Amino acid sequence: MGNRKPFAVVLLCFLLTVVAAMPAAEHVEPVHDGAMSTYMVHIASSHSPRATRNTARLTRAYTSFLRDTLPTGMNVPAPNILYSYAHAMTGFAARLTARQAAHLEAQPSVLAVIPDGLYELHTTLSSSFLGLTPSSPLMVESNGATDVVIGVLDTGIYPKDRASFAADPWMTPPPRSFRGGCVSTPDFNATEYCNNKLVGAKFFHKGHVAMTSHMNGLAPASRSPLDVDGHGTHCASIAAGSPVANANLFGFARGTAKGTASGARIASYNVCGGGCTSSDILAGIDEAIADKVDILSISIGLNVTHLFSDPMMTGAFRAVRQGIFVSAAAGNMGPDKATVKNLAPWVCTVGASSMNREFRAPVVLGDGRTFTGYSLYSGPDPYGTMIPLVYSGDAGSDACEAGKLDPSKVVGKIVVCAAGGAEQGWAVKQAGGVGAILASRPAYGGYAEAEAHLLPAVSVTHAEAVEIAKYTQTPNPVARISHFSSVTGVVDPPSPRVLSFSSRGPSRAAPEILKPDIIAPGVQILAAWTGEKSPSQLDVDRRRVEFNIISGTSMATPQVSGIAALLKVARPEWSPAAIKSALMTTAYNVDSSGGIIKDMATGKEAGPFQLGAGHVDPNRALDPGLVYDAGEDDYISFLCALGYTPPMIAIFTGGSPVMDICSKRQHIAVGDHNYPAFSVVFKSYDEKVTQRRVVRNVGSNVNAVYTLGYRASPSDWSGIVDPPKLVFDAQHQTLEYTVTFSLVLSEASNSSETEAHSALVWTDGEHKVVSPVVLTWPAPSPTVAAM
């Protein structure tokens, strides 16, 4: 997920348009019989055919089911099955009328009927920034994850003449457990493009084809594994691209580009060729599970409140149950609260952070002031002298919209645009301008995006843009943009910082589960790019590059996918939950200056709703000391605690509804889920909330003794931990503890704040097992505040 742009299929952005999501209380309502849409039909396992990779057999069985179940008539369109699922869900996706969908939903053999939804998609330095050098402990113990297959669900892959996807001579065939492969199409020669690095390449487009038949404005569906958008290629190479020396974009970020787990194999699943539909994504997950990938990296998300109405999360449940680690992007809707996507506790939700590299281009005004601009403009340094400056609002368009700028006021000038990116720079160029200064969003604070402009153009923070715009109102304003360059080892500002666009918590589905889980580098990442699209992503831009630099939580997610691949080899006995626990409890929250990691949007210290447990630290995750593990039974208890009914839970588990599945779990609260973090929601000031946790000793000392501490002493809340000491021995490597949280009434009720955070720290002298704690409570009423 990257730059936030308004044009269609913007792959640098994780912004999601929810076409349809079915809340718990809603059912499919019939409309006129002629209109057909795509629905995913969840079938109880007692009524479903036996799971098999023979999709034709499944489709025949479900076709018979529809024929026997649905009413017929002369004017009733025949249903059409698009996909039959055997692994990511139990059931099928089909084209149905709303009346047919409602009829199916009423059948006892049908658990749910979910309308198809439309998702949108949300390196030379990042590996070293993460501490992943050839001699680092995790790289040594994992042997580069050479026997791991990372499945990337995205826009496909572009391996033509891309060294990032070439197999080194030493690479052996993929592990025998992997059952996938590559599909050939007219524009994708599997024999030529696939090798011991790229071991899988498939595509899923039926849902998108069906949706484009009745929705305007969608791009044509891709009928190939080939990536024509760039996003999937970029993400795949970040996760596991082969090392490529002298990689760069127009000279920017020059160095060796390599994936986080550069020895791992890649299996690409094109589920977003033109658009990302639920049915296509679920088909990709279904195939990846059948192919037996080890990791799933998904930079896509859905804006939902109920997990059961997010097909990607139900499919991820099945994947995790098979031991597949799933990482997913948090989204690019920050800095607003409660915008985080991919909310299930069984996936690792990744936010985005900055690094110590910037692409700078100073802006010098005629009055002597200098502002830091950011740009990836590749042309000659244009200005030895000052150029006239004009504000876009005085030239016909505040936002520098194409066709609205007045050439008579723009020709030969630098234009200050109130908003925009590469497309606004092009609009200035079309109107005769010779340069552009583009304002970042006001809410983004200290963040401004560097882009591959077609004319000398820079982005500046909103505050600086306001100052420059004010200057344009003085007599004869002039400016100069110069010195487009990469600056590495940036000390001021310190790094990492939480990127302004990175989506924030709390979770809408379950505020007691902290989301995002973690942050990782996601700004201005250099990685492989498609030969079918320009680096600016503008159609008018005819430039083609092997590498591109883009930003987003989409870029952060494959970093974590690669780290998980390394850990999966180094610690093969760990479950997906244990790997995520190790990543979270060893994360750090201190920047390069020694202070708390800051939020770029506000300049203030970031809390758990911004950075989750903290910034990922791969080498420390190798030896976390303790892990908070969880499996299918724990996740079922979590779903019960959410109030989900047996049929809803069966959507996740794939079994038939077990009517008493929650009866023995009534004492379990949502906050009792065995998570490596504490998110405590108080409904009143005098409430006490107790949460239960279980930890397993994975350190070398079986007789370890852990004592309790806090990262910062709480003032407006208290936490009583029982027991306050964890004593392990050979017979007791798993121990339980509880924490009872309460508010200090005089502090909380008299404060305008409704949130506090700290961290609970267990230590044995060698390890520090850190669990973030965030507490929220109601805003004080006027009566309470006056007391």
N, C-alpha and C positions, 0 to 999 in steps of 0.2 A: 504494500500500500504506500503510496507516495504522494506526489504533489496534488493539491486539492484543486482540480480544474473542472469546469462545467461541461466540457464537451463529452460525447458519447464514449462509453467503454474506457473510462479513465483508469488505467491500470496502476497509477501511482497512488490511488486513493482507495480507501477501504469503505467509502460511503456506500451504504446499502439502501436500495429502494425495496421495501417490502411489498411485493405484489399481493401476497395473501399469507395470513397466519391465522390459525384457528385457536382462539382462546378456549379454556376448559369448558366454559358454559355454552359455547356455540356449537351448532351443527350445520351441515351443509344445507342451505336453503335452495329449493328448486327454483329455477328461472325458466325461460322458454326453452323447449326441448331442442331447438335447432342449434344452439351455441354449445360447442364442445371445448373443454379445457382439460388440462392434465391433472390427474390426482394420483397420489400415492396411497395404495390400499393395503393396510396392515392386516394380515390374516393370522388367526390363532393357529399355533403350530399343529394342533390336533386336526385341523382342517386343511393343512397345507401339504403339498407334495414333499417328498424327501429331498433335502438339500443336495444339489449336484452342480457340477460345472457345466453340465449339459443344459444350457439355457433354452434350447429348442424344446426339450422335454418339459421343462418348467412352464414355458409359454403355452404349450399345448394343454397342460393341466389347468392353467389359469383361464385359458380361453374356454375350456369346457365348463369351468366354474361360472364364468360370466354368462355363458349361454343358458346354463341351468337356473341361474339366479335372477337375471334381469328380465323384466317383462318385455314382450316384443310387440311390434305394431308396424303398420305400413310407413308411418312418418317418423319412426324412431331411428336415429342414426345407429349404426353398429359400433360398439366399442372397439378400440384399437389398442392393444397392449404394446407399450414402448419398451419396457424393461421388465424382466423377471429377476427378482433379487433372492439370493440364497444365503448371503453372509452378512451384509450390512443391515438388512432387515428381512423380515419374512413377509413376502407379498410381492406386489407388482406396481408399476406405474402405467396408467392407461389414459387414453383420451375418452372422456365420458361427458355426457350432459350433466348439468347440475342435478336434474331429477334422478338420473341413474346413480350418481354419487350418493345422493340422499337415500336411495333405496338400498344400496350396498351397506351404508353405514348402519342401517336398521337391522342387518342380519346378525344373528348371534355368533357366526363364524368370523365376523369382521371386527377387529379391535378399534380401528380408526380409519378415517378417510381424510387425508391432508391435501389441500390444494397445493399445486406446484408453486414455488416462489422464485423470484429472480434475485440472485445475489450479484454484487459487484466486488471486484478485487480490491481488495484493500490496497575478492576485494583485497586491495593491496595493503591495507592497514588493520582491518578489523581483527584478523587472527593474532597479530602481534599485540594489539590493544587488549585482547582477551588473554594474553599470556600463553598462547598455543604455539610455541616454538618447537622445532624438531626434538629438542632435548627436554622439553617440559614433562613432568611426571605423567600427565594424562596421555600425551602423545606416545610416550614410551610404552606404557602399560597396555594401551589399546592397539598398538601396531598400526595406527592410522585407520582403524575400523575397516580393514580391507574385506572382511567377510560380512559386512552389513549392507543391506539394500535400503536406501531411503526412497520412499515413494513420495513424489511431489504432485499434488493435485493442483492444477493451475491452468495456464493457457497453452500447455504443450511445451515443446522444446525445439530449438533451432541448432542442430549439430553441424550444419554445412560449414566446413572450413572453420570450425570453432575448436581451438586447441583445448578449451576448458573441458570438452567432452571426448577428447582423445584418450585412448587407453595406453598407459605406459607399457613398455615391452615386458616388464616384470609381472604385470597383472595376470593372475590366473583366471580361469573361468569363474563365473559367479557361484556362490555356494549352492550345493545340491538341493538345499531346502527351497530355494527360490524356484517358482513354477511359472514365472511370467515370461514375456518375450516382446518382440516388436512387431508391429503391423505395418505392412507396406501399402502405400497409396500412390497415386500418380505423382505427387510432389514429395513423397517420403519413401526413399529406398532403404528399407530396413537392413538389407545386406550391406549396403555401403555405410550407413550412418550408425548402426548399433555395433557394439563391441563389448569388451570386458569392463568398460566404464559405464556406458549407457546400455543397460541390460534389459530395459523395458520401455516401450513407447506405444501408447494406445490412445484412443479418442472416444468420446461419448457426446453425441450431439442431438439425439432424438428429441429430448425435452426442449432444447432451444429451437429446433426446427418447428416443433409443434407450436411453441409460443410465438414465433415470428409470423405464423399464419394468421394471427388475430391481434397482434400488437405492432404499432408503427414505431419507427425510430430505432429498432434493434439491428445490430450488425448481422450480416449473413452468418449462418453457422459454419464453423470449420469442420471439414470432413476429413481430417488428417491429424496425425500427431504433431505436425509441424506448427511451430509457434509463429504467428504473424503479428503478435502484439508486443512481445518482449518480456512481459512480466514473468511468465513461467521460466523462460530461459535464464533470466536474472536470478530468480529464487533458487533454481536448481544448481546453478554454479556457485552461489553463496553457500549452499549446504555441503556440496561435495565436488565442486569443480576441480579438475586437475591443475597443478601449478603451471602458470604461464608467465614467463619472464617478460619484462619490459611492457607490461600491459598498461594502458592509459586511455583516456578520452581527450583527444586534442592536446596531449601533453600534460593534462591534469592527472594527479594521483599516480604518477608513473612508478612502477615497481612490479613485484611478482604477485599476480592475482591468484588466489587459490581458495578452495572451499574450506569451510571449518573442519570438515572431515574429508580431506582431499583424497584419501585412499578408498573411501566408501563407493559403492555402486549407486547408480541413479536409475529409478524406474519412473518414467513420466506418464501422467494420466491427464490428457487434455479434456477438462470438464468445463472449460470456459472459452471455447472457441466462438467468440462473438457475444457471449453472455453466459452467466452462470446460473443454471436452473437447478432446483433441488433434486429433480429426478436424475439429471446428468451427474451431479456431484455424488449422489448416493450410488449410482452405477459405478462410478470411479472407485469409491470406497469398497464397494462389494468386490470389484475385480482385484483391488490391492490386497484385500484380506485373502482372497483365493490364491493370489500370486505368492502369498507369504512374505510380504515385505516386513522389515523390522521396525521401520520408523515411517510415520506419515507426517508430512509437512504441508500445512494447509493455510494459505494466506487469503482466506475467504471467510465471510461471516454473515450472520443473519441477525437482524434486530428484533429479538423476541423477548417475551416475558416468561413464557412457559417452555421448558426444555423439550417437552414431548412434541411441540409443534416446530422444532428445529430438526429437520431430517439429518443434517450433518452431525449433530450431537448424538442422535440415536445411532447413527452409523458408527460414530467414534466409540460409543459404548461397546459395540460388538468387536471393534478393532482392539481396544484395550483389553477386553476379555481374552483375546487371543495372544496377549503379550506384546502388542504393538504399541509403542510410545507415540502419542499424538500431540504435536505442537500446533497451535493455531494463533493467528494474529489477533491482537486486542482491538484493532480498529484505529482509524484516523479521524475520529470525531471529537478529539480533545480541543480545548481544555474543559469542555462542559462535563459536569458530573454525570455519573450513571450512564455513560455512553459505551462502556466496554462490551465487546461481543464475545462469543464463544465461552459461555458461562458455566459449562459443566465441570464438576470437580475432577472428572477423569481425564480432562485434557489440560495441557500446560499452555496457559494464555499469556502471550508475550507482548509487552509494551516496548517502546523504542527510546533509545538514549543517544546522546551525542558522543563524539570522539574528540581527540585532540588534533583534528585536522579541519581546516576551513579553506574555502576557495574565495579569495578576497579580491576586491577591486575598489580602491578608494574613490570616493566622490569628493571633489574639491570645489567649493563654491567661490564665487568672486569676492566674497567678504573675508576669505581666508579660512573659513571653517572646513574641516574634513570629517566625512562620515564613512563608516565601513560598509561597503556594498559587497554583495555576494553574487558570483556569476560563473558560468562555464562557457562564456563567449570565446570563440576560437579564432576570430579574425585578428588582423593586425592591431596593435595598440594605436588608436586613431587620433589621439589629441595631444598635440604639443602646445596648443593654445586653448583658451577658453571658448566655449560655444554658447550661443544664446539658449536660455532656459525658459520653458513655458509650462504652466500647470494645465493638465488635461481638461479640467473643468472650464478653463478659459478658452479651450479649443474645441468645445462641442461635446465632450464625453468624459465625465469623471473617471469612469472605469476603462477608458481607452478602448471602447468597443469598435470592432472592425466596421469601417464605412461611416462612422459617425464623427470622426475627427476632421476638423476643417483644415485642408492642406495649406490654405493661405496663412494659417497661424502656426503651422507645424513644420513646414519645409525648412530644412537646414538647422533644426533646433533639437535639443534634448527635451523630451517630454516627461513630466512628473505625473505618473498615473496613480490614481487613488487606490487601485487594487490591480491584481493580475499576475500573469506568468508569461510563458513563452508566446501564447497567442496574443496577449496585449502588446508585447514587443513587436510582433509581426504587424499588428494593426498600425503601430506608430511608423514602421518602415513603409507600409503601403501608402500612408498619408504624406510621406516625404521626410519624416523625421530621421535624424542621424543617430539618435541614442534615446534610451529610456531609463527612468528611475522608477521602480515599481514598489509600491507600499505593501508590506505584509498585513495580514489581518490584525485589527486592534487587539483581539483576544490572545494573539500569539506572543505578545510581549517581546522578549529578546530574540525571537526566532525569525529568520528570513531565509528563503529557499534559493539555492544556487541552481540555475537552469541553463541549458544549452541554447542560448538565444541566437537569432539570426542577424542581429545587429548589436552594437555595443550597448548592453543593457545590464542593469544590476537590480537586485532586490535589497531593500533596506527595511529595518523595523518600522512599524507604524509610527512610533514616536519620532524617529528621525525623518520619516517622510513628511510629517506635519511641519517640522522645522524647515525642511527644504521647500515645501509648498508655500510657507509664509514668505520665504526669501524671494519667491517668484513674483511677489506683489510689490517688490521694491523696484526702483528705476533700473533698467538695463541689467536684469539678472543674467548671470553666466555661470557655467560650471564645466568641469572636466572629469571624465572617467578614465582611469588608467591602471596600469600594472595588474592585469589579470593574472593571478598566480595561485599555486597551491602553497599553503602554509601548514607545515606539520610540526608537532611539538608545541602546540598552542598552550600557553600557561594561563593567559587571561582572555576569556573566561576559563575557569577550571572545568575539567571534565571528569566523569560523565555528568550530563544533565538530562533530566526528563524532557523529551521533546514536546513542544506545545501541542502538536496535533495528536499525540498518543492518547488513546481513549482512556477514560478514568472510571474508577468504581464509584459507588458500590454497585454490586450486581443487582440487576432488576429481578432475576429469577430466584435468587437466594442470597440476600444481603449478609447472611452469616458465613458465606464462603467468600474469602478475599479474592478479588479479581482486580487488575491483572495479577498473575502469579509472580512475574519477574520482568525485568527489562534487559535489553541487549542492544548492541549497536544497530541503529536503523537510519542514520542520516548520511546522505551523500556516499553511498556504498558503490564502489566500482565492481562490476561483475559482467558476465557475458550478456550479449544482446542479440536480438534477431536481425537478420538482414532484410526483413520485410518492412521495417518501420524506422523512421528517423529518430535520432536521440532526443529531439524536442517533442516527438509524437505529433507534430503538425504535418498534415498532408502535403502542404506546400514545400516542406523541407525535404530536399532530395538527397541529403547526406546519409550515408550508411556507415556504421561503425561496428567493430567487433565487440567493444565494451561500452557500457553506458554507466552513468552515475545518477542514481535516483535514491529517493528516501521514502520511508514509511515503516509501519509495523510489519508490513509484508517482508521487508528486508531483515528485520530483527528475528522473525520467526525461523527462517532456515538456519540462522546462526545457532539457535537453541537445538534445532533438529540435528545439526552436525555434532554438537556437544553430546547430545543424548546418544548418538551413534557410537561415539568414542566410549562413553560410560557403559553402554550395553556390552561392549567387548571386554572392557577392563573389569566389569562387575556383572558377569553373565547371570548370576543368581538373583539379581535385583529385578523386581517387577517395575512396570511403568510408573506406579505410584512411588516406589522407593527411589527411582531415578529423579522424579520431580521433587521429592522431599529433599534429596541431597542437594539439588540445584537451589532450592529455596532457603534451606537452613544455613548454607554457606555463602549466600549472597552478601554483598557489602553495601553500605549506605554512605560511604565517605568518598568525597571527590579528591582530585589531585592536589588540592590546597590543604587537605586535612579537615575541611568542613563537611557538614551534611550535604548530600547531593541536592542540588537545587532544581526547582521547577522553572523551565524557561519561560513559561507563560506569566508567572508572577514574580520571579526572582527570589521567592521564599523557599525555605526548606521543603522538600517533597516528603509526603507521607505515604502510607501504604496504599491509599487509593490512587496514587500517581505511579509509584514504582513497585507495587507489590511487596515482595520480600526484599527486594533490592536489586542490585546489578549482578548479573551472573558472573561467577568466578570458577571457570572450568576445573582448574587444578585442585582447588580446595574441595570441590564436589566429589573428588575421588575418595576422600577420607572424611566423611561428615561426622563420624562418631556414632550418631543415632539416626534412625530413619522412622518416619511416620508412614507406615504401609497401609494399603487398602486394596480390596479386591471386590469382586462382583457382589458378594453378600453385603459389604459395607455400602456399596452404591445403592443396592436395593433398600437398605435401611434409610439412606438419605432420601430416596424418592418417597418412601412411606412417610417420612417426617414432613415432606413438602405437602402431604395430603393427597398424593396421587392415588387413584383407584387401581385395583388389580388389572383391569384392561389397559390402563395407561402404562403401568409398569411392564406389562407384557410386550408393549411396543419396543421397549429397550431390550428385554431379556430374550425375546423371541419365542418364549413358551406360551402355552395357553394360560389364560388368567387363573391364578391361584387365589381363591377368594379369601383365604385366611393368611395371605402372605405377610400382611402387616400386623396381624393380631399379637404376635410375640415381640413386636418391635415398638409397641405403643409408648414405652418409656423413653425412647430415643428421640432427641430433638435434632433439628437441622444443625445446630451448632456443635453437636456431638460427633459429627463426621470427623474421621481421623485425619485432619488436615494439618499441614505444617505451619499454620497461622491461626490467629484468633480474630474473628470479626464479631463483636458483641453488640447486639441491638437492644437497647433499653426502651421499653414502652413507657416507663414512668421513672421518676427520680429515686424512688425507694425500692425499686425492684432489684433482686439479686439473681444473677445468671450464672449457672454452673455449667461448664463444658468439660467433657471427658476426652482424654487422649491416651493413646498407647504407643510406646516407642520400643524399637528393637535395637539392641546393641550390635553394631556392625564394625566396631573398632577391633584392634588386635588384642586388647586387654579384656578377657572375659570377666574379670573381677573389677571392672571399672566402677567408680563411685562418682555420680554427678550431683553437684550442688546447684542451687538456684540463684539467679540474679536477674536484674533488669538492665536494659540498655540505658534507660533514663528513669529516675525515680518519679513515679506518678504523683500528681498533686490533687487532681480532681476525681480520682478513682482509686480503688484498691483491688488487689487480687490475692486471694488466699489459696496457696497451692498445697495440695495434700497428696502424697507426702512431699516435704520440701527437699528430700534427698532421695536419689534413685541408686540403689545398691544392687548391682548385677553380680551373678555368679554363674558357674557352669550350668546349673539347672534352671536358672532364671535369666534368660537373655531378652525377654520381653516383659516390660513393666507398664503399669497403668498409673496415671495420676489425674487429678481433677483441679480445675481452677474456678473459684467462685469470685465473680466480679461484682462490684457494687460501686455506686457513685458516692463521692463526698458531697452531700446535698448542698452545703453552704457554698461550695466552689462551683458546682455544675449549674445550680439553679440561678446563681447570680451572674453567670457569664453569658455573653452573647454567642459564645462558641457552642456548637452542638457535636463536637468531635474531639477526640483525644487519641494519641497513639504513643506507643512505646514498643518494647520488645522483651519477651521472656527469654532468658539465656540459661541453658544448662551447660555446665562445664566440668570436665574431669581434670583440668590442668593442661591437657593436650588439645582438646577440641572445644570449640564453642558452638553449640547448637542453638541457633537464633531463630525464634519464631516471632514475627511481627504481631503486634496487638493493636487493634483499632476499635474504638468504642464510639458509638453514636447514641444520642438521646434527643428527646423532643426539645424544640425551642421553648424557653420559659414563657409562660403566659404573662400578660401584663400584671396580673395580681401577684404572681410569684416574684416577678422581677422587682416589684415595688416593695416587697417585704424586707 
